[in-house]
Amino acid sequence: MTQTSRDLVQRVLPHVRIRHWALSIDFAHRVSLAFDHERALAVWRIAQREIDRRYRRLARRAGVVAPRGGSLAVIHRASSDLKLNLHFHGLFLDGAYDAAGRFHSIPAPTAAEVEAILTRILARVDRLFERREAAELDEEDTALAQTYAASTRGDRHAPEDDDPHDFGVQLPTRRKARIRQWDLDAETAVGAHDRARLEHLCRYLLRPPLALDRLHVLDDGRVCLELKRPWSDRTTHVTMTPDAFIGRLASLVPRPRANTTLYFGVLSAHAKNRDAIVPKPRAERPTRPDSSWASLMRHAFGLDVRKCPRCPGTVRFIAVLHDRKEVRRLLEHLALWSEPLPLPPARGPPEEHQTFDFP
């Protein structure tokens, strides 16, 4: 998350105003789109084209010849309580480039414009679903689909209580539309030179679905998950059985070779004149920034893990020990455990227990 966000700000996203667009899926199609990655990509391409069409249309009205926009998108699969909640986050350049490579800003969308865009998206998505039938499932895929369906069930629906698109400062007029349980949000925008806030927004898009410090195991064996923000009824924690927890984690793993970060327009890898649009690395910096664990910790949290806790000096790398005698000698010198831990006794295989009907 930290490394990719830093690279996006330093090497991909130009110094222009950027708007965050988020699209959530209705409950009826959430499982099928989470299972069928190609259909999910087709849905976002429809949304991306409709949003980009607004930018290009307004740019042409302003006199821009052959306007071109750009965006990147990240596919999310979870809500704050780990339920399967497929939704899309996109960062769009809030304007368009002309043929000479100059950027022209476009006014922020109104609530009516967001609703009109969502209406066109749904019309095209309906035609897409009519043309593309769901793929036939074998026995293994059927079990996975059942897991996906079970991970969306519960007493409540998180999107109604914990908006996954709520980020940053709220503008006076809410730029959001909701039609047939589909949501389109264009509330947040980041200024052209506010790179720190832009990187924070990128981290929000690239964050993992679960933080370990929000997870606890109760005395009765149930798993307790602390919510990032309280729900409207003041709920702060949700509990589930271990089976339900494992099932929800399984539903959040994308299918193999499924790309969940996508680039469009002038930000695409082979876009024309892309090198003239993306930021240039500073001359004094190396070709690639330091991506070591210590460097990312310092960049994200301002914590220098290489600083010696006992003196003002810096911890430096000496060697990696592989020889067992040397490792034991060092551990004994440091008064640490030097003997290998005893192996636990062998046990039989667990009883067969397969169920996907968890709450």
C-alpha positions in Angstrom: 0.0 0.0 0.0 2.7 2.5 1.0 5.0 1.7 -1.8 2.4 1.8 -4.5 0.8 5.0 -3.2 4.2 6.7 -3.2 4.9 5.5 -6.7 1.5 6.7 -8.0 2.1 10.2 -6.6 5.7 10.5 -7.7 5.6 8.8 -11.1 2.0 8.4 -12.4 -0.5 11.1 -11.3 0.3 14.5 -12.7 0.1 17.8 -10.8 -3.6 18.5 -11.7 -6.8 18.4 -9.7 -8.0 14.8 -9.2 -11.5 13.7 -8.4 -12.4 10.5 -6.6 -15.4 8.6 -8.2 -16.8 5.5 -6.4 -19.4 3.1 -7.7 -21.1 0.5 -5.5 -23.1 -2.5 -6.8 -26.6 -3.6 -5.8 -27.0 -6.7 -3.7 -28.5 -8.7 -6.6 -25.4 -8.6 -8.7 -22.7 -8.4 -6.0 -22.0 -12.1 -5.9 -22.0 -12.7 -9.6 -19.7 -9.8 -10.3 -17.3 -10.8 -7.5 -17.2 -14.3 -9.0 -16.9 -13.3 -12.7 -14.0 -10.9 -13.0 -14.5 -10.3 -16.7 -18.1 -9.1 -16.1 -16.9 -6.9 -13.2 -14.3 -5.3 -15.5 -17.0 -4.8 -18.2 -19.2 -2.9 -15.7 -16.3 -0.6 -14.7 -15.4 0.1 -18.3 -19.0 1.2 -18.8 -18.8 3.5 -15.8 -15.3 4.8 -16.8 -16.4 5.7 -20.3 -19.5 7.5 -19.1 -17.5 9.6 -16.6 -14.8 10.3 -19.1 -17.4 11.2 -21.7 -18.6 14.1 -19.4 -15.0 15.4 -19.1 -14.4 15.3 -22.9 -17.8 16.8 -23.7 -17.3 19.8 -21.4 -13.7 20.2 -22.7 -14.9 20.4 -26.3 -17.5 23.0 -25.3 -14.6 25.0 -23.8 -12.8 24.9 -27.1 -10.3 22.1 -26.4 -9.5 20.1 -29.6 -9.3 16.3 -29.3 -9.5 16.3 -25.5 -8.1 13.3 -23.6 -8.8 12.3 -20.0 -7.1 9.8 -17.7 -7.9 7.7 -14.7 -7.0 4.7 -12.6 -9.3 2.3 -10.8 -9.0 -0.1 -7.9 -11.6 -2.9 -7.3 -12.5 -3.4 -3.6 -14.3 -6.6 -2.4 -15.0 -5.9 1.3 -17.0 -3.7 3.6 -15.8 -2.8 7.1 -17.3 -6.0 8.6 -15.6 -8.2 5.9 -18.8 -8.9 4.1 -18.4 -9.4 0.3 -19.1 -5.9 -1.0 -17.8 -5.4 -4.5 -17.3 -1.8 -5.4 -15.0 0.4 -7.5 -12.9 3.4 -6.7 -11.5 5.6 -9.5 -9.2 8.6 -9.5 -10.0 10.7 -12.5 -8.0 13.7 -13.7 -10.6 16.5 -13.1 -10.3 17.8 -16.7 -8.7 16.9 -20.0 -5.5 17.4 -22.0 -5.4 19.0 -25.4 -3.3 17.9 -28.3 -0.4 20.1 -27.1 -0.3 18.4 -23.7 -1.9 21.3 -21.8 -4.4 20.5 -19.1 -7.8 22.2 -18.9 -9.8 21.9 -15.7 -13.5 21.1 -15.8 -16.0 22.4 -13.2 -17.1 19.9 -10.5 -20.2 17.9 -11.3 -23.5 18.7 -9.8 -25.7 16.2 -8.1 -28.0 16.2 -11.1 -25.0 15.4 -13.4 -23.9 12.5 -11.2 -27.5 11.1 -11.3 -27.6 11.5 -15.1 -24.3 9.6 -15.4 -25.5 6.8 -13.1 -28.7 6.5 -15.1 -26.7 6.0 -18.4 -24.4 3.5 -16.6 -27.4 1.4 -15.5 -28.9 1.5 -18.9 -25.7 0.1 -20.5 -25.2 -2.4 -17.6 -28.7 -3.8 -18.1 -27.9 -4.4 -21.8 -24.6 -5.9 -20.8 -26.3 -8.4 -18.5 -28.8 -9.3 -21.2 -26.0 -10.1 -23.7 -23.7 -11.9 -21.3 -25.1 -14.9 -19.5 -23.5 -16.2 -16.3 -21.0 -18.9 -16.9 -21.8 -22.5 -16.1 -20.1 -23.6 -12.8 -18.4 -26.9 -12.1 -18.5 -28.5 -8.6 -15.5 -26.5 -7.3 -16.8 -23.2 -8.7 -20.2 -23.9 -7.2 -18.8 -24.3 -3.7 -16.9 -21.0 -4.2 -20.0 -19.2 -5.3 -21.9 -20.5 -2.3 -19.1 -19.1 -0.1 -19.5 -15.7 -1.8 -23.2 -15.8 -1.3 -22.9 -16.7 2.3 -20.4 -14.0 3.0 -22.9 -11.3 2.0 -25.6 -12.5 4.4 -26.2 -11.1 7.8 -28.6 -9.2 10.0 -27.6 -5.9 8.4 -26.0 -4.5 5.3 -22.8 -2.6 5.9 -23.1 -0.1 3.0 -26.3 1.3 4.5 -24.5 2.0 7.8 -20.9 2.5 6.9 -20.4 4.2 3.5 -17.3 2.8 1.8 -17.0 6.0 -0.2 -16.9 8.4 2.8 -13.5 10.0 2.6 -12.1 13.5 3.2 -13.9 16.8 3.7 -17.6 16.8 2.7 -18.6 19.5 0.2 -21.6 21.7 0.8 -23.6 19.9 -1.9 -23.5 16.1 -1.8 -22.4 14.9 -5.2 -23.9 11.5 -5.0 -26.6 9.5 -6.7 -28.5 6.3 -5.7 -30.6 4.4 -8.2 -31.8 0.8 -7.7 -29.3 0.3 -4.9 -26.4 1.4 -7.2 -24.4 4.3 -5.8 -22.2 6.8 -7.6 -20.2 9.2 -5.5 -18.0 12.1 -6.8 -17.7 14.1 -3.6 -13.9 14.2 -3.0 -11.4 16.2 -5.0 -7.7 16.9 -4.3 -6.0 20.1 -5.4 -3.3 20.1 -8.0 -0.4 20.6 -5.5 -1.8 18.9 -2.4 0.4 15.8 -2.9 0.3 14.7 0.7 -3.5 14.5 0.7 -3.4 12.8 -2.7 -1.0 10.1 -1.3 -3.4 9.6 1.6 -6.2 9.1 -0.8 -4.2 6.6 -2.8 -3.5 4.7 0.4 -7.3 4.6 1.1 -7.8 3.0 -2.3 -5.0 0.5 -1.9 -5.6 -0.4 1.8 -6.0 -4.1 2.7 -9.5 -5.2 3.8 -8.5 -6.0 7.4 -6.2 -4.5 10.1 -5.1 -7.1 12.6 -5.4 -4.7 15.6 -9.2 -4.7 14.9 -9.4 -8.5 15.3 -9.9 -10.4 18.5 -10.8 -13.9 19.6 -13.4 -14.1 22.4 -13.3 -16.6 25.2 -16.1 -18.7 23.6 -14.0 -19.0 20.4 -16.0 -16.5 18.3 -14.2 -13.9 16.3 -14.8 -10.2 17.2 -14.1 -7.5 14.6 -14.0 -3.9 15.6 -15.5 -1.6 13.0 -13.6 1.3 11.6 -16.5 3.7 12.4 -19.6 3.1 14.4 -22.8 2.3 12.5 -25.9 4.5 12.7 -27.2 2.4 15.6 -23.9 2.8 17.6 -22.7 -0.7 16.8 -18.9 -0.7 17.2 -18.1 -4.5 17.0 -19.4 -7.5 15.1 -18.9 -11.2 16.1 -19.0 -14.3 14.0 -18.1 -18.0 14.2 -14.7 -19.1 13.0 -16.3 -20.8 10.0 -18.0 -17.5 9.1 -14.7 -15.6 9.5 -12.8 -18.1 7.3 -15.6 -17.9 4.7 -15.6 -14.1 4.6 -11.8 -14.1 4.2 -12.0 -16.6 1.3 -14.6 -14.5 -0.5 -12.2 -11.5 -0.3 -9.4 -13.2 -2.2 -9.5 -12.3 -6.0 -9.4 -15.1 -8.5 -6.0 -16.0 -9.9 -4.5 -13.6 -12.5 -7.3 -11.0 -11.8 -5.9 -7.5 -12.1 -7.6 -5.2 -9.5 -5.7 -2.0 -10.4 -6.5 -0.6 -13.8 -5.3 2.4 -15.9 -7.2 4.3 -18.6 -6.7 7.2 -21.0 -3.5 9.2 -20.8 -2.4 7.2 -17.7 -2.3 3.9 -19.6 1.0 2.2 -20.2 1.1 2.8 -23.9 -0.8 6.1 -24.1 0.4 8.7 -26.6 2.7 11.4 -25.0 2.3 9.7 -21.6 6.0 10.6 -20.7 5.2 14.3 -21.1 2.2 14.0 -18.7 3.3 11.9 -15.8 5.6 13.5 -13.2 9.4 13.3 -13.8 11.6 11.9 -11.0 14.0 14.4 -9.5 17.5 14.3 -10.9 19.1 13.8 -7.5 17.0 10.8 -6.8 17.9 7.3 -8.0 16.0 5.7 -10.9 13.9 3.7 -8.5 13.1 5.0 -4.9 14.2 3.0 -1.9 11.5 0.4 -1.3 13.1 -1.3 1.7 10.9 -2.0 4.7 12.8 0.6 6.8 12.3 3.3 4.1 8.6 2.6 3.8 8.1 2.7 7.5 9.8 6.1 7.6 7.8 7.3 4.7 4.4 6.2 6.0 4.7 6.7 9.8 7.8 8.9 10.2 9.4 6.1 12.2 13.1 5.4 11.6 13.4 1.8 12.6 17.2 1.9 12.0 17.7 4.4 14.8 19.4 2.9 17.9 17.1 3.1 21.0 20.2 3.5 23.3 22.2 6.1 21.5 21.9 8.7 18.7 23.5 6.4 16.2 22.0 4.4 13.4 21.7 0.6 13.4 23.7 -0.8 10.5 23.7 -4.1 8.7 26.5 -6.5 9.7 25.8 -10.0 8.4 23.2 -12.7 7.9 24.1 -15.8 9.9 23.3 -19.3 8.5 25.7 -21.5 10.4 24.0 -23.1 13.3 27.0 -22.9 15.6 27.3 -19.2 15.0 23.6 -18.6 15.5 23.7 -20.5 18.8 26.7 -18.7 20.0 25.1 -15.3 19.2 21.9 -16.2 21.0 23.7 -17.5 24.1 25.7 -14.3 24.1 22.5 -12.2 24.1 20.9 -14.5 26.7 18.2 -15.6 24.3 16.6 -19.0 23.7 19.2 -21.0 21.8 17.7 -24.4 21.7 15.1 -25.4 19.0 11.5 -25.7 20.2 10.3 -29.3 20.7 8.1 -30.6 17.9 4.4 -31.2 18.8 3.2 -34.8 18.7 1.6 -36.0 15.5 -2.2 -36.0 15.3 -4.7 -37.5 13.0 -6.5 -35.7 10.3 -9.5 -33.5 11.3 -13.0 -34.7 10.9 -14.6 -33.8 7.6 -16.6 -30.6 8.1 -17.7 -28.7 5.0 -20.5 -26.2 5.3 -21.0 -22.9 3.6 -24.2 -22.0 5.3 -22.7 -19.6 7.8 -24.4 -16.3 9.0 
